[in-house]
């Protein structure tokens, strides 16, 4: 154990952990929303995120910007961010809607058992990932499913320096974006008419139907919102790490699901808390034990916490959530 290394790199590990945790949190919101309404773990949500990264990269390449392009000027950066965000959100949202319509809705209409939903979710995840893998192979993208790079939209540089604490422009963008989207989503769910419909179906779908709430529309809305959040997370991933591949969502999806459970799955604010906590703990572990222990430690923390608090840190269901 390298305690000296942990103390020496503590500021960098903390900030990097918050940056990674913010991406986990945005993806975790999709898991939380779907589980809160359907009591379904949508394992295909990781591929919804993956499609967003591919869509943003594809639009940038269509505009003539690849990993060898130089980006100069604030206007060009904003143009790429806006087009990338639109593409990622459309790609992720469309994928989420297709998964809901093709994979889950027929099962709901047939009153399928929960195990059928679980198997279908896993199957949909593999179908999406392998479809993108085969497509990239046929086009020769990346070469044998290797990671493929993309344009460096934002050149990372320090924007805040206080002693040993150095925050880059991308880190600031990721964390503030995640916080802003969580606040906006929390207000939407708790204060809007559509949000009340979501909470009503989450709390008691039969009673909500008797009160005139269209359950199918609410469920579709939940998948749409989850897709939007995953698309935003995809753009932030591209800006931060600058690569994607057919299975880029696998580990991110597991981390995001763990973050949702850690914070209390079904709780929007819990997804943010769980994501940030998981990101920070992983980075502290990499500084203390080495990078090879990063993923291991994150899941161990999740298991230990659930042993003492099975409902997660906040543990409040979406149907009972209040502003």
C-alpha positions as CSV (number, residue, x, y, z in Angstrom):
1,X,0.0,0.0,0.0
2,X,1.3,3.4,-1.0
3,X,0.0,5.9,1.6
4,X,2.6,8.5,0.5
5,X,1.4,8.2,-3.1
6,X,-2.2,8.6,-2.0
7,X,-1.5,11.7,0.1
8,X,0.7,13.2,-2.6
9,X,-1.9,12.7,-5.4
10,X,-5.0,13.2,-3.2
11,X,-6.1,16.4,-5.0
12,X,-5.8,14.9,-8.5
13,X,-7.4,11.6,-7.4
14,X,-10.3,13.4,-5.9
15,X,-11.0,15.7,-8.9
16,X,-10.6,12.8,-11.4
17,X,-12.9,10.7,-9.3
18,X,-15.6,13.3,-9.3
19,X,-15.2,13.6,-13.0
20,X,-15.6,9.9,-13.6
21,X,-18.4,9.7,-11.0
22,X,-20.4,12.4,-12.7
23,X,-20.4,10.3,-15.9
24,X,-21.5,7.2,-13.8
25,X,-24.2,9.3,-12.3
26,X,-25.7,10.4,-15.6
27,X,-25.9,6.9,-16.9
28,X,-27.2,5.7,-13.5
29,X,-30.2,8.0,-13.9
30,X,-31.5,5.8,-16.7
31,X,-31.2,2.7,-14.5
32,X,-32.9,4.4,-11.6
33,X,-35.8,5.8,-13.7
34,X,-36.7,2.5,-15.4
35,X,-36.4,0.6,-12.2
36,X,-38.5,3.1,-10.3
37,X,-41.3,2.7,-12.7
38,X,-41.1,-0.8,-14.0
39,X,-39.0,-2.6,-11.3
40,X,-36.8,-3.7,-14.3
41,X,-33.0,-3.6,-14.5
42,X,-32.5,-2.4,-18.1
43,X,-29.1,-3.9,-18.8
44,X,-29.4,-2.7,-22.4
45,X,-29.0,0.9,-21.0
46,X,-25.2,0.5,-21.2
47,X,-25.5,0.1,-25.0
48,X,-27.8,3.1,-25.1
49,X,-24.8,5.0,-23.8
50,X,-22.4,3.3,-26.3
51,X,-24.6,4.2,-29.3
52,X,-24.5,7.9,-28.1
53,X,-20.7,7.9,-28.2
54,X,-20.7,6.4,-31.7
55,X,-23.4,8.8,-33.0
56,X,-21.4,11.9,-31.8
57,X,-18.2,10.6,-33.3
58,X,-20.0,9.8,-36.6
59,X,-21.3,13.3,-36.9
60,X,-17.9,14.8,-36.2
61,X,-16.4,12.6,-38.9
62,X,-19.2,13.5,-41.3
63,X,-18.3,17.2,-40.7
64,X,-14.7,16.4,-41.6
65,X,-13.2,16.2,-38.1
66,X,-11.3,13.1,-37.1
67,X,-8.6,12.3,-34.5
68,X,-6.0,14.1,-36.6
69,X,-7.9,17.3,-36.9
70,X,-6.8,20.4,-35.0
71,X,-9.5,22.5,-33.3
72,X,-8.9,26.2,-33.0
73,X,-11.2,28.8,-31.8
74,X,-14.1,29.0,-29.3
75,X,-16.7,29.0,-32.1
76,X,-15.5,25.7,-33.6
77,X,-15.4,24.1,-30.1
78,X,-19.0,25.1,-29.5
79,X,-20.1,23.9,-32.9
80,X,-18.6,20.5,-32.3
81,X,-20.1,20.3,-28.8
82,X,-23.6,21.3,-30.0
83,X,-23.6,18.9,-33.0
84,X,-22.1,16.1,-30.9
85,X,-24.7,16.6,-28.1
86,X,-27.6,16.6,-30.6
87,X,-26.3,13.5,-32.3
88,X,-25.6,11.6,-29.1
89,X,-28.9,12.5,-27.6
90,X,-30.8,11.5,-30.7
91,X,-28.8,8.2,-31.1
92,X,-29.2,7.2,-27.4
93,X,-32.9,8.2,-27.2
94,X,-33.8,6.4,-30.4
95,X,-32.0,3.3,-29.2
96,X,-33.8,3.5,-25.8
97,X,-37.2,3.9,-27.5
98,X,-36.6,0.9,-29.8
99,X,-35.5,-1.3,-26.9
100,X,-38.7,-0.4,-25.0
101,X,-41.0,-0.9,-28.0
102,X,-39.3,-4.1,-29.4
103,X,-38.0,-5.8,-26.3
104,X,-40.1,-4.8,-23.3
105,X,-43.5,-3.7,-24.4
106,X,-44.6,-7.0,-25.9
107,X,-43.6,-8.8,-22.7
108,X,-45.6,-6.3,-20.6
109,X,-48.7,-6.9,-22.7
110,X,-48.3,-10.6,-22.2
111,X,-47.8,-10.2,-18.4
112,X,-44.4,-12.0,-18.7
113,X,-42.6,-13.0,-15.5
114,X,-39.7,-10.8,-14.2
115,X,-37.2,-13.4,-15.3
116,X,-38.3,-13.0,-18.9
117,X,-37.6,-9.2,-18.7
118,X,-34.2,-9.9,-17.2
119,X,-33.2,-12.3,-19.9
120,X,-34.5,-10.0,-22.6
121,X,-32.6,-7.1,-21.2
122,X,-29.3,-9.1,-21.3
123,X,-30.1,-10.3,-24.8
124,X,-30.8,-6.8,-26.0
125,X,-27.6,-5.6,-24.6
126,X,-25.5,-8.3,-26.4
127,X,-27.5,-7.7,-29.7
128,X,-26.7,-4.0,-29.7
129,X,-23.1,-4.4,-28.8
130,X,-22.4,-7.2,-31.3
131,X,-24.3,-5.3,-34.0
132,X,-22.0,-2.3,-33.6
133,X,-19.0,-4.6,-33.4
134,X,-19.9,-6.4,-36.7
135,X,-20.7,-3.1,-38.4
136,X,-17.3,-1.6,-37.4
137,X,-15.6,-4.8,-38.6
138,X,-17.3,-4.6,-42.0
139,X,-16.3,-1.0,-42.4
140,X,-12.8,-1.6,-41.2
141,X,-13.3,0.9,-38.3
142,X,-10.8,0.5,-35.6
143,X,-9.5,-2.8,-37.0
144,X,-10.6,-6.1,-35.3
145,X,-12.9,-4.2,-32.9
146,X,-10.0,-2.1,-31.5
147,X,-10.9,1.2,-29.9
148,X,-11.3,4.0,-32.5
149,X,-10.3,7.5,-31.8
150,X,-12.0,10.8,-32.5
151,X,-11.3,14.5,-32.7
152,X,-10.0,16.2,-29.6
153,X,-12.8,18.7,-29.1
154,X,-11.5,20.4,-26.0
155,X,-7.8,20.7,-25.4
156,X,-7.4,20.0,-21.6
157,X,-5.9,22.8,-19.6
158,X,-6.0,24.0,-16.0
159,X,-8.6,26.7,-15.4
160,X,-8.6,26.6,-11.5
161,X,-5.4,26.2,-9.5
162,X,-5.4,26.5,-5.7
163,X,-2.2,25.1,-4.2
164,X,-2.0,21.4,-5.1
165,X,-5.6,21.4,-6.5
166,X,-5.7,21.8,-10.3
167,X,-9.0,21.6,-12.1
168,X,-9.1,21.3,-15.9
169,X,-11.7,22.7,-18.3
170,X,-13.1,19.3,-19.1
171,X,-13.3,18.2,-15.5
172,X,-15.3,21.4,-14.7
173,X,-17.5,20.9,-17.7
174,X,-18.3,17.2,-16.8
175,X,-19.1,17.8,-13.1
176,X,-21.1,21.0,-13.6
177,X,-23.1,19.4,-16.5
178,X,-23.9,16.4,-14.4
179,X,-25.1,18.6,-11.5
180,X,-27.1,20.8,-13.7
181,X,-28.9,17.9,-15.5
182,X,-29.6,16.2,-12.2
183,X,-31.2,19.4,-10.8
184,X,-33.2,19.9,-13.9
185,X,-34.4,16.3,-13.9
186,X,-35.2,16.4,-10.2
187,X,-37.3,19.5,-10.7
188,X,-39.1,18.0,-13.7
189,X,-40.0,14.8,-11.9
190,X,-41.2,16.5,-8.7
191,X,-42.8,19.7,-10.0
192,X,-44.1,19.1,-13.5
193,X,-47.4,17.4,-14.6
194,X,-45.5,14.7,-16.5
195,X,-43.3,14.2,-13.5
196,X,-46.3,13.6,-11.3
197,X,-47.4,11.0,-13.8
198,X,-44.1,9.2,-13.5
199,X,-44.3,9.2,-9.7
200,X,-47.9,8.0,-9.8
201,X,-47.0,5.1,-12.0
202,X,-44.0,4.3,-9.9
203,X,-46.0,4.3,-6.7
204,X,-49.1,2.4,-7.9
205,X,-49.6,1.8,-11.6
206,X,-53.1,0.4,-11.3
207,X,-54.4,3.4,-9.3
208,X,-52.6,5.8,-11.6
209,X,-54.4,4.2,-14.6
210,X,-57.8,4.6,-12.9
211,X,-56.9,8.3,-12.4
212,X,-56.4,8.7,-16.2
213,X,-52.6,8.3,-16.4
214,X,-51.5,6.5,-19.5
215,X,-49.0,4.0,-18.3
216,X,-47.5,3.2,-21.7
217,X,-46.8,6.9,-22.3
218,X,-45.2,7.3,-18.9
219,X,-43.0,4.3,-19.5
220,X,-42.0,5.6,-22.9
221,X,-41.2,9.0,-21.4
222,X,-39.0,7.3,-18.8
223,X,-37.0,5.6,-21.5
224,X,-36.7,8.8,-23.5
225,X,-35.4,10.7,-20.4
226,X,-33.0,7.9,-19.7
227,X,-31.8,8.1,-23.3
228,X,-31.3,11.9,-23.1
229,X,-29.2,11.4,-19.9
230,X,-27.1,8.6,-21.5
231,X,-26.6,10.8,-24.6
232,X,-25.3,13.6,-22.5
233,X,-23.0,11.2,-20.7
234,X,-21.8,9.9,-24.0
235,X,-20.8,13.4,-25.2
236,X,-18.9,14.0,-21.9
237,X,-17.2,10.7,-22.3
238,X,-16.0,11.6,-25.8
239,X,-14.8,15.0,-24.8
240,X,-12.9,13.5,-21.8
241,X,-11.5,10.3,-23.1
242,X,-11.6,10.7,-26.9
243,X,-12.3,7.1,-27.9
244,X,-15.1,4.6,-28.2
245,X,-15.7,1.0,-29.2
246,X,-18.5,-1.6,-29.5
247,X,-18.3,-2.6,-25.8
248,X,-17.4,0.7,-24.3
249,X,-20.7,0.7,-22.4
250,X,-20.2,-2.7,-20.7
251,X,-18.0,-1.6,-17.7
252,X,-19.5,1.9,-17.6
253,X,-22.9,0.3,-17.4
254,X,-21.9,-2.0,-14.5
255,X,-20.4,1.0,-12.7
256,X,-23.5,3.1,-13.3
257,X,-25.8,0.3,-12.1
258,X,-23.6,-0.1,-9.0
259,X,-23.8,3.7,-8.5
260,X,-27.6,3.5,-8.7
261,X,-27.7,0.7,-6.2
262,X,-25.2,2.4,-3.9
263,X,-27.2,5.6,-3.8
264,X,-30.5,3.8,-3.6
265,X,-31.9,2.6,-6.9
266,X,-35.1,4.4,-7.7
267,X,-33.8,7.6,-6.1
268,X,-32.6,10.3,-8.5
269,X,-30.5,12.1,-6.0
270,X,-29.1,8.8,-4.9
271,X,-27.8,8.1,-8.4
272,X,-25.7,11.3,-8.2
273,X,-24.4,10.6,-4.7
274,X,-23.7,7.0,-5.6
275,X,-21.9,7.9,-8.9
276,X,-19.7,10.6,-7.3
277,X,-18.9,8.4,-4.3
278,X,-18.0,5.4,-6.5
279,X,-15.8,7.5,-8.7
280,X,-13.8,8.9,-5.8
281,X,-13.4,5.6,-4.0
282,X,-12.1,3.9,-7.1
283,X,-9.5,6.6,-7.6
284,X,-8.4,6.5,-4.0
285,X,-8.0,2.8,-4.4
286,X,-5.9,3.2,-7.5
287,X,-3.7,5.6,-5.7
288,X,-3.3,3.4,-2.6
289,X,-3.2,-0.1,-4.1
290,X,-2.5,0.5,-7.8
291,X,-4.7,0.9,-10.9
292,X,-5.3,-2.8,-11.2
293,X,-7.3,-2.6,-7.9
294,X,-9.6,0.2,-9.1
295,X,-12.6,-1.8,-10.3
296,X,-12.2,-4.4,-7.6
297,X,-12.4,-1.9,-4.8
298,X,-15.4,-0.1,-6.2
299,X,-17.5,-3.3,-6.2
300,X,-16.2,-4.4,-2.8
301,X,-17.4,-1.1,-1.3
302,X,-20.8,-1.6,-2.9
303,X,-21.1,-5.1,-1.4
304,X,-20.0,-4.0,2.1
305,X,-22.4,-1.0,2.1
306,X,-25.4,-3.2,1.0
307,X,-24.6,-5.6,3.8
308,X,-25.3,-2.9,6.4
309,X,-27.8,-0.8,4.3
310,X,-29.6,-2.9,1.7
311,X,-31.6,0.1,0.4
312,X,-28.5,2.1,-0.4
313,X,-27.4,5.4,1.0
314,X,-30.6,7.3,0.4
315,X,-32.9,4.4,-0.4
316,X,-36.1,6.3,-1.2
317,X,-38.3,5.0,-4.1
318,X,-39.1,7.2,-7.1
319,X,-42.8,6.9,-6.3
320,X,-42.3,8.5,-2.8
321,X,-39.7,11.1,-3.9
322,X,-40.5,14.7,-3.1
323,X,-38.7,18.0,-3.8
